[in-house]
Amino acid sequence: MTFEPESPVYVPQTTSKPTLADLLTIEPSASIFYSYARELELSSVFSDQGARLTIFAPTNKAIMALARKPHEGPDTAGEIELSEEQFDTEAKKNVERWVSAHIIPEYPLSFDSNKHDTLLDGKSISFKPISKASGEGPEWGRFTLDNGAKIIEKKEGLNGDLYIIDDTISVD
């Protein structure tokens, strides 16, 4: 008779709430934003249960309405020839700047008049109360972002909040 060690038993990890990555995966209205974000190493933090983030994800419609897409970056007046490798490097930098402008490394977030720094150096977001708000409904529904973007929906995750917004946040 030979002794065979027991094979390890797989125990799935379960949490009480989905992570931001889970929320973004199942949110069809923000799929373009998440598609851009997944191109970056930064997106790994969306699955990190210890992260504390607030994400303002623009709707697909808001991204499609942009004159210049996130990977294109700022308009350059002159035509500059770039190699394919240079173009890819620049496009990735532009996407990282754009995605970073939509993430505040703070959770929970207070909707006050203070500026909240995003992950993009030098970029912050503040909130303006909606004058017609009667004080009813969720707090987030009574404010717009300083650029006028309206918060359409909030989803709570284990590691932060996901707000769906009807416009994008400029990197400028």
C-alpha positions as MATLAB code, in Angstrom:
seq = 'MTFEPESPVYVPQTTSKPTLADLLTIEPSASIFYSYARELELSSVFSDQGARLTIFAPTNKAIMALARKPHEGPDTAGEIELSEEQFDTEAKKNVERWVSAHIIPEYPLSFDSNKHDTLLDGKSISFKPISKASGEGPEWGRFTLDNGAKIIEKKEGLNGDLYIIDDTISVD';
ca = [
       0.000    0.000    0.000;
       1.423    3.351   -1.028;
       0.664    6.651    0.546;
      -0.507    9.405   -1.793;
      -0.640   12.946   -0.475;
      -4.013   14.569   -0.683;
      -4.296   16.997   -3.537;
      -4.871   20.551   -2.401;
      -8.477   21.561   -2.268;
      -9.354   24.644   -4.284;
     -11.169   27.222   -2.209;
     -12.532   30.110   -4.273;
     -12.113   33.579   -2.855;
     -15.362   35.363   -2.306;
     -16.063   38.930   -1.330;
     -19.164   40.737   -0.217;
     -18.930   43.255   -3.070;
     -17.452   43.233   -6.562;
     -14.182   45.062   -7.222;
     -13.981   48.063   -9.522;
     -12.643   45.717  -12.225;
     -15.748   43.532  -11.823;
     -18.044   46.555  -12.025;
     -16.322   47.911  -15.136;
     -16.446   44.480  -16.777;
     -20.232   44.267  -16.474;
     -21.019   47.949  -17.173;
     -21.911   48.139  -20.879;
     -22.242   51.942  -20.937;
     -18.558   52.374  -19.954;
     -17.033   49.593  -22.057;
     -14.935   51.937  -24.218;
     -13.395   53.579  -21.136;
     -12.550   50.175  -19.677;
     -11.149   49.038  -23.009;
      -8.699   51.957  -22.913;
      -7.924   51.376  -19.219;
      -7.184   47.669  -19.715;
      -4.328   48.595  -22.079;
      -2.460   50.017  -19.077;
      -0.643   48.459  -16.126;
      -2.564   50.952  -14.011;
      -5.741   48.889  -14.502;
      -4.375   46.129  -12.247;
      -5.247   48.327   -9.261;
      -8.948   48.016  -10.213;
      -8.778   44.405   -8.957;
      -6.718   45.211   -5.862;
      -8.999   44.729   -2.866;
      -6.846   47.101   -0.813;
      -7.054   49.967   -3.303;
      -9.196   52.977   -2.462;
     -10.222   54.691   -5.700;
     -12.992   56.756   -7.184;
     -13.403   56.329  -10.936;
     -15.375   58.708  -13.144;
     -16.004   56.611  -16.256;
     -17.454   58.467  -19.233;
     -20.204   56.817  -21.224;
     -19.437   55.285  -24.595;
     -21.491   58.068  -26.181;
     -19.326   60.754  -24.520;
     -16.119   59.124  -25.767;
     -17.465   58.670  -29.297;
     -18.373   62.382  -29.361;
     -14.754   63.443  -28.772;
     -13.180   65.247  -31.726;
      -9.834   63.662  -30.831;
      -9.874   60.216  -29.280;
      -7.875   59.535  -26.089;
      -5.026   57.787  -27.913;
      -4.582   60.745  -30.296;
      -3.545   63.275  -27.693;
      -3.460   67.033  -28.269;
      -3.756   68.419  -31.777;
      -0.397   69.259  -33.297;
      -0.594   71.977  -35.935;
       2.216   70.646  -38.116;
       2.368   67.181  -39.560;
       5.061   65.273  -37.727;
       6.257   61.982  -39.121;
       6.431   59.283  -36.464;
       7.654   55.749  -36.821;
       5.128   53.070  -35.941;
       6.985   52.432  -32.677;
       6.993   56.151  -31.783;
       3.295   56.394  -32.635;
       2.479   53.415  -30.383;
       4.541   54.879  -27.525;
       2.849   58.279  -27.843;
      -0.611   56.707  -28.117;
      -0.031   54.683  -24.936;
       1.175   57.811  -23.065;
      -1.892   59.729  -24.243;
      -4.236   56.946  -23.104;
      -2.505   56.743  -19.715;
      -2.851   60.513  -19.212;
      -6.518   60.412  -20.226;
      -7.471   57.423  -18.050;
      -5.494   58.852  -15.089;
      -7.474   62.109  -15.324;
     -10.645   60.091  -14.573;
      -9.354   58.458  -11.362;
      -9.101   59.999   -7.900;
      -7.000   57.995   -5.408;
      -9.493   58.716   -2.651;
     -12.453   56.713   -1.357;
     -14.944   57.507   -0.062;
     -15.065   60.859   -1.807;
     -16.777   63.910   -0.359;
     -18.683   66.135   -2.748;
     -17.393   69.439   -1.470;
     -15.925   72.483   -3.177;
     -12.371   71.288   -2.514;
     -10.219   70.132   -5.388;
      -9.507   66.418   -5.501;
      -6.262   65.410   -7.219;
      -6.501   62.765   -9.913;
      -3.802   60.250  -10.804;
      -2.698   62.658  -13.555;
      -0.104   65.046  -12.117;
      -1.433   68.585  -11.961;
      -5.037   67.604  -12.710;
      -7.762   67.910  -10.111;
     -11.540   67.696  -10.082;
     -13.987   69.680   -8.006;
     -17.764   69.605   -7.802;
     -20.487   72.196   -8.263;
     -23.894   71.869   -6.634;
     -26.792   71.737   -9.072;
     -28.875   74.809   -8.279;
     -32.165   73.063   -9.069;
     -31.408   70.137   -6.770;
     -34.068   70.002   -4.083;
     -31.937   68.069   -1.637;
     -33.711   64.866   -2.591;
     -32.038   61.831   -4.036;
     -28.471   60.646   -3.561;
     -25.756   63.183   -2.761;
     -23.879   62.425   -5.990;
     -26.980   63.307   -8.018;
     -26.976   66.859   -6.653;
     -23.560   67.787   -8.096;
     -21.785   68.109  -11.422;
     -18.075   67.909  -12.038;
     -16.360   71.275  -12.465;
     -16.378   70.777  -16.263;
     -20.178   70.438  -16.224;
     -20.260   66.642  -16.569;
     -23.280   65.096  -14.900;
     -23.019   61.983  -12.795;
     -25.544   59.532  -14.213;
     -25.053   56.528  -11.965;
     -23.047   55.252   -9.007;
     -21.892   51.705   -8.381;
     -20.196   50.733   -5.133;
     -17.305   48.344   -5.217;
     -15.205   46.647   -2.590;
     -12.262   48.923   -3.369;
     -13.968   52.139   -4.426;
     -16.810   53.827   -6.218;
     -17.541   53.877   -9.931;
     -19.421   56.916  -11.196;
     -20.729   56.930  -14.755;
     -20.545   60.459  -16.210;
     -22.061   61.945  -19.359;
     -18.874   63.703  -20.528;
     -15.140   63.161  -20.448;
     -12.539   64.886  -18.296;
      -9.989   66.888  -20.233;
      -6.313   66.272  -19.550;
      -5.551   69.986  -19.941;
];
